[in-house]
Amino acid sequence: MMLTETEGFRWNFLPGFNFRRNPRRQAGVNTTTNNTTTTTTDGHDSPSEQIPQTVIVTFEQMLEVKRLCEAGQLLIQREECLFGDIREEEEEEALTHHEEEVKKLATDRRALEDLVLQTLRLSLSLGEVSLEVLTSAVKAVKQEDDQDQLWTQRDWTTPAWRPSGWKKLHDSKLCNLVEERMDMDNPLTPPADQVDQSTIQADIHSMGRRLKEDLLFVVDVVKSCYPPQLDICNLYGRLYHQTLSARLRKIADFGLEDKDCTFLLRWVNEYYPQILQKPELASEIDVEALGKLLPEQLLKPLEDQYLNKQQEELMKYIGHVLEEAKQKWNNGEEPTREEGCFVSHVAYDIIQLINGMVTSAEKVVGDLHKAQNLTSELEDLMQRFKIFQNDVIKQNKPNSQPIIKANLGCFEQFRDVLEKKSHLFKKDVQKNCLDVLADMEQSAHTYLLKPVHEALKPQYRKLGTSDWLNKPLFEKLLVSIENELQGLQGSIVSSHQVGGIKAIKHTL
C-alpha cells in the first residue's frame, strides 16, 4: 500500500529506524528514511537553498488530530515492513531482530483500536463527534477488514493480531451503543404528560420514541459516513429490532394487567410497524427481514388475554342493551319516533360497538381472522333478542305493537351490517345471525298483520262465492285493506310496504 506526501507533510513510519527489507518484497512501498522532502511551489522543484523545513507527521500526531484512517495506514505500512515476504530461513532472525518494533506496533494498534471504538460509541451523538472523525473511523475499520482478507491469501508468517476482526468489534460496539441508548430515557415513573400510563407503558413508549429518533438520525446523518457495502441502515435496524424485542420479551414474561397487555400488543402490531413504514426508513431498512418483535409462543397468551377480555366486554354491553330494551317494555314505555316512525337504538348501539371493537382488535392483534372471534357468541345474543320479541308478541301489551314496529328497523340495520360488513364476522356466525333475523322478521310481520286479516275475514268469505268478480265488491275490499294497513303506520317505510304486499298476497 503506497501512501502519498502532500502539502509539505510526509509519512513517518518509524522515525529513526531503517527497516530491514527482503529483496523479494513488492515494489512501490516507500522506504525512504530521509527527514526532509522536496516541496514545489509553481510546479517545478525549488532550488535546494530554498527548500522549506518539512513537518514529520507521526502516528501519535495522527491520533491527536483523530485522523484515524491515516493513522491506520501508517500501522499497516509498518506491519508490511515487519511481516512482509520473509524467507523461512530468515524468519526467526527477522522476528528476533524486530521484536521491540513488533511490540511497539502492537501497542500502537491497541491505541488506535481504542480511539476507533470510542468514536463509534459516539456515532449517534453528533455534538460529541464530527462526521469527519466518524467517517475516518469507519474507513479505518474497513481498511483493517481488507487487510485481514489480504493476510488470508498469503503464505507468510502472520502477525499475532491477524485477523484483527475489527468489523466484528465495530458491530459489537454498535450493539452496546444501541442497548445503552434504549436505556437512556427509561423513566422510573411516567413523565408528567403521560400520567395516565403505567410504568410499563411509559417504558415501552420511551424505547419506541428513542428507536424512531435514532433510526431517522442514522438514515439522515450517519449513513453518509459509511460506504454502501457496509449497509449501515439495515445493521442499525436489526440492532434496534433485536434490542427492543429482547426488552419486550422480558415484559411479556412478567404477567401483565389487561391495560398493559393491550398496550404491548398495540406496540408490536400497530405502532412499531408504523414507525418502520415511514418513507425515510422504509426505503433504507428491509422491514420484512426483521420479522415480528415477539415470537408466537409469547404473542398467543397475550392475544388470548386481550380477546377474551374484549369479548367479555362486548357480550356484557350487548346484554345490557337488550336488558334495557326489555325493561322499558316492562315499564310500558313506547319507543321514540323519528320522522313519524318508531325507532329502536338496539341495533345501532350494538352495531357501533361491534364495528369499533373488531376494527380495533384487528389493529391490536394484527390479524382480522383473530379479531372476528369477538363476535363468535353473537348468535346466542341474537337468540336472546328473538326470545325477547316472542315475549313482546305473546303478552301483547299496549306498547307491544310500537316495539315490534321499531324492531323492524333493527332487522334492516342488522341485515345491512351482516351483509355489507361481512368482514366483521366469521362465515358461520354471519349465516346463523341472518337466519335468526329472518325468523324474527317473519314473526313480526305475522303479528302486525294479524289484526288486518281478522278485520277483513268477512270480505274474504265473499270472495269464495260467485260474487268475487263483482267489481264494486273487489274495490271495497281494496279500500278496506288500505284502511286496515293504516294500522301499520309507525314502522319504517320499507317494512310498511312489505306488510301491505303480504296482506294483498294473502287476500289473493
Beta strands, then each sheet from edge to edge (+ up, - down):
strand 1: 9-11
strand 2: 55-57
strand 3: 337-338
strand 4: 341-342
sheet 1: 1+ 2+
sheet 2: 3+ 4-
end
